[in-house]
Amino acid sequence: QKEVEQNSGPLSVPEGAIASLNCTYSDRGSQSFFWYRQYSGKSPELIMFIYSNGDKEDGRFTAQLNKASQYVSLLIRDSQPSDSATYLCAVNTPYSGAGSYQLTFGKGTKLSVIP
Amino acid sequence: NAGVTQTPKFRILKIGQSMTLQCAQDMNHNYMYWYRQDPGMGLKLIYYSVGAGITDKGEVPNGYNVSRSTTEDFPLRLELAAPSQTSVYFCASTPTRGPNTGELFFGEGSRLTVL
């Protein structure tokens, strides 16, 4: 059973602070890692992806990957109230079916940024 | 661009009724997916398709059926609805799948309640 684990939260941070979201995964064959943001009542949207160990920065967002520890994280700097959402970690893993690779999603971490 | 269009957005079913959730995409994507999302949970894969005429089961296929007669359309059929099928259903598509691809384009979701 391929598993992706996230703290469900809620994680509350004050406006302007750094929000740190964490994710662990069980399948060492996983190749790539994605963070989706989902506002309440809306569909998920991709905000970051990372393939290699280390950090990847995009604006206020930084994704971090440590394959040896099977750990992915997302840092949001200068958090804004508009960042309040649920953040889903998704892991691309080999799959036995015709699709070859499938995304396995974590349950998501709910982030609240307090003005 | 319409992207991925799901209908209906909301539906209430009685136990034992059947219905079809419609999904259409206009991006010429080969890969299409149906997920369900229960409150506080991540996305669970129901069925997927890698192209017209090819479908396969995901993690939670029981109680559902799909077909893919065209590249554009991927309807999800619920037979003999049960309260356990109360959920939000998301259709998604992507042009390619591989070890380093994982951007899914989601529809707005269909909220189904079975009473």
Chai-1 contact restraints between the chains, C-beta under 6 A:
chainA,res_idxA,chainB,res_idxB,connection_type,confidence,min_distance_angstrom,max_distance_angstrom,comment,restraint_id
A,Q31,B,P99,contact,1.0,0.0,6.0,A-B,restraint_1
A,S32,B,N100,contact,1.0,0.0,6.0,A-B,restraint_2
A,S32,B,G102,contact,1.0,0.0,6.0,A-B,restraint_3
A,F34,B,G102,contact,1.0,0.0,6.0,A-B,restraint_4
A,S43,B,F90,contact,1.0,0.0,6.0,A-B,restraint_5
A,S43,B,F106,contact,1.0,0.0,6.0,A-B,restraint_6
A,S43,B,E108,contact,1.0,0.0,6.0,A-B,restraint_7
A,S43,B,G109,contact,1.0,0.0,6.0,A-B,restraint_8
A,P44,B,F106,contact,1.0,0.0,6.0,A-B,restraint_9
A,L46,B,E103,contact,1.0,0.0,6.0,A-B,restraint_10
A,Y51,B,N100,contact,1.0,0.0,6.0,A-B,restraint_11
A,N92,B,G102,contact,1.0,0.0,6.0,A-B,restraint_12
A,G97,B,D56,contact,1.0,0.0,6.0,A-B,restraint_13
A,A98,B,V50,contact,1.0,0.0,6.0,A-B,restraint_14
A,A98,B,D56,contact,1.0,0.0,6.0,A-B,restraint_15
A,G99,B,Y48,contact,1.0,0.0,6.0,A-B,restraint_16
A,G99,B,V50,contact,1.0,0.0,6.0,A-B,restraint_17
A,G99,B,R97,contact,1.0,0.0,6.0,A-B,restraint_18
A,S100,B,R97,contact,1.0,0.0,6.0,A-B,restraint_19
A,Y101,B,R97,contact,1.0,0.0,6.0,A-B,restraint_20
A,Y101,B,P99,contact,1.0,0.0,6.0,A-B,restraint_21
A,L103,B,G102,contact,1.0,0.0,6.0,A-B,restraint_22
A,F105,B,G42,contact,1.0,0.0,6.0,A-B,restraint_23
A,F105,B,L43,contact,1.0,0.0,6.0,A-B,restraint_24
A,G106,B,G42,contact,1.0,0.0,6.0,A-B,restraint_25
A,K107,B,M41,contact,1.0,0.0,6.0,A-B,restraint_26
A,K107,B,G42,contact,1.0,0.0,6.0,A-B,restraint_27
A,G108,B,G42,contact,1.0,0.0,6.0,A-B,restraint_28
